[in-house]
Amino acid sequence: MAATAWAVRALAESLPALPSPARPLPLPSFDDSGLPWARAALFGAPRDLANIPPNAATPAGTSALMMAADQPRKVELLLQRGANPHAVSKAGYDALMIAALHYGNSKSVKRLLRAGVPASPSRNVRNQASALAHAVMANDPGMVKLLLSNGASPMRGFGLLGSPQPVPLLNLALTFGSVPNIRLLAQAGVPVDSPDADGMTPLSWAALSLRPAAVKALLELGANPNNKDRFGLTPLDHSKAVADAPGDTTALLLGR
């Protein structure tokens, strides 16, 4: 899903800005002949990269390396041909951040880190995105561990659409139900009782989201089962409020 979404976005950014037509145009009316490198980077075979400029990019800064970031062999070939691993799009994204969007893509991530791309961006990025946040969303503990070991900041939140403030990465891991990532982030120093804007901790969200495995992990990591949010509710209250809450979630919160 992430790969498809990025491919669509990259292609959309590569198209020239034109006024919207009065009616939909038939597909043959679109001409991508000026961007053969984009097609090769996204969909071509590794051998097709030999004939494209290694630092080709769209007007918005989406580079060939970014487009090929989910394919380790292409990443290696482009870097060998002189692609700039530090290139940044207008949205603030670099190839490492795109590589981390793809589950099982540790080879590309490791190669880009070895090329000198910082594990945590020091610039402004749309939605405060980072390679680590993307790896958490990809639900890939291997990439999360790799990025943390190379200096990625676990304290940098991610600006989900509609959220009034950046979402802590621990909450993001909880959203995707990844107990290994919850443990990795907590062990990297993320406080397990960090409250959100409503005073709800990850344990409250785990109880409300019907995730007993996450509840168990958070309790083992020292989460406070008696924390009250701004509504005066504890994680146990949230668990009891859900009609289909598993009995083991309530039992865990009761210490049974």
N, C-alpha and C positions, 0 to 999 in steps of 0.2 A: 504493500500500500504506500509506504513512504517513498519507495523508488518511483512508483507511478506518479505520485503527487508532485515530486520534484521534477520529473521529466516534463510534465504538463506545464508546471510553473516556469521552468527554464525556457521551454519553447515559447511560451506566451511572452516572456520578457525579451526574447530575441526578435520578435516581430516588430517591424517599424510602426511607430504611432500613426494611426490613420483615423479620420473621422468615421464614426459609426455609419454604416450604410442604411439607407431607408428601408431596405428589406434584406434578409439573410442572403449572402452570396453563396453560390454553389461551390463545392470544394475545389473544382479545377481552377477557380479564380485566384486561389492562393498560390504564391510562388515562393518557394524556399530555396531557389537556385542560388541565391546569394549567401546561403549559410550551409554549405555542404559539410563544413567542419562540425557543425552542431549535430547533424544527423550521424556522422561518423562517431563522434564522442559519445552520444547517447545510445545508439543502436547498432553501430558498425562492429566489425571484428577488429581485434587489436591491430592487424596488418593495415587496416584502413587509416590508422593514425599517421602513417608515414607520409601522407600527402597533405596534411593539414598544418597550419601554423600552430606550434605548441602553446602559444599564448593568446590565441584567438579568444575574443570575448564579445558578448552582446553589448549594446549601448548601456545597459543597466549593470554591466560588470560581471555577468555570469560567464565564467571562463570554461574552456574545454576541460580543464582539470576538474572543475566542480561538477560538470556534467557527467564525467566518467568516474566520479569518486566512489561509486558503488562497485567498481570492477578493478580489483587489485592489479591485474596485468596491465590494464590501460593506464592506471595511475603510474606504475613503474615506467612504462614506455614514455609517457609524456614528461615525467621528471628527467629521464635520461636524455630527452631531446631538448631540455632547457625550459620546461614549463615553470613558471614562478609559483611556488607553493604558498607564498604570502599574499597573493592577489586577493583583493577584497571587493565584493559587489557593493552596489550603492546601499543595499540593506544591511551591510556590515558582515555578511557571511563570507567564510573562507572555505576552502576545499575540505579541511578537517571537520568542520561543522556539518557539511553535507555528507561526508563519509559516515559520520556517527549516526546519521538518521537510519542507516540500513542494518538490520539485524544480521549478525554473523559476519560483519565487515571488519573484523579486527586487523586483518592484513593491511587494508588500505589505511586504517587509522594509525597503525604502527609505522607504516612507511612515511606517512606525512609528518608524524612526530619526529621521526629520524631526520626528515628534511628540514626540521627546525621550526615547524609551525607551533606556536604556543598552545598549550592545552587549554588555557583560559584566555579569552580575548580581553584586551585592555581598552578597547574602543567601544563606542556606542554601537549596539546591534539592535535591530528591530526585535521587539518583544523581549529584550535582554536575553536572547537565545545564546546558547553555548554548546560546545561539543558534548559536554557532560550531560546537560539537560536532554539533548537529542538521544544520547545513548540510553538514558533512563526511559525516555519515551519509546525507544526501540525495544525496551525490555531485554537488554543484553548485558548481563552481569560481567561477562568477560571484557567488554568494551568499557564499562563503568570502572572496573578495577584497573584496567590499563591506563585510562585517563587520570584517575586519582593518583596512581603511582608516578605519573609524569607531571604532577603539580596542578591538576585541574581543581578549581575552588568548589568545594561542596556547599559553600554558603551562598553562592550566587543563585538567586531564585529565577523563575521563568515566568514571563508575562503572558499567561493564557488569556485568550480573548474573553473579555467581559470581567476579568478579575480586577478588583480595585487596587490590588498591590501584587507584586511578584509572588508566585506560588513557591514555597520552599521545595527543594528537590525531594525531600523525604515524603512530602504530601504527593508529589508527582509520582514517585515510585509506588506509593500506596494506591493511587488512582489506577495504575496498571497492574496492581496485584502482585508485585514482585517482592517476595520476602528476601531473596538474596540481595537485591538492590537496597532494600530497607536496612539490612544489616551492614552492607558496605558503607552506606552514607553515614549511619550512626557511628560506626567504627572510625570514620574519617573526621568525626567531630561535629556532625550536625546534631543539635540538641533534640532529643526525642519528644520533648514537651513544648516545642515551639508553637505558640498559638497563632491562629490566623486572625483576620480582622474581627471575627466574632468570638475570639477567645477559645475556639475549638482546637484541640491538639490532634496530632495524627491518630492517637488512640481513640478519640471520640469519632473521628471520621472512619476509622477501621470498624468500630462497633456499628456505626450507622450504615456502613456500606456492606455489611454482612460478610466480613472477611476474617473468620476466626484464626486462620494461620497468621495473618498480619497482627491481630490482637495478641496472640501468643508471643510472637517475635518481639513486639514492642514492650510487652510486660517483662520479658526476659532481658531486654536492653535497659530496663529501669524506668519505663514510662509510669507516670502517676495515675492510678485508676480513679483517684478522688478529685482530680482537677475539675473545676467548674467553669463553664464558659459564661459569656455575658448574660445568658438567659438563666443561669443558675443550674444548668444541667451537667451531669457527670457522664463519662463514657457508658456507665451502666444504665443511666436514664435513657441514653440514646439507643442502646441495645434493646431495652424493654419497649421502646416506642415503636419499634419495627415489628409488624405483625408476624413476619416470616423469619424473624431472627433465629439462627441456629441455637439450640440449647447450650452447645459447648461454648459459644461466645459469652453468654451470660454467666455460665459456670466459671469461665476463666476470669472474668471481671470480679466475681465473688470470691475468687481465690480457692475454688474447690478443685 
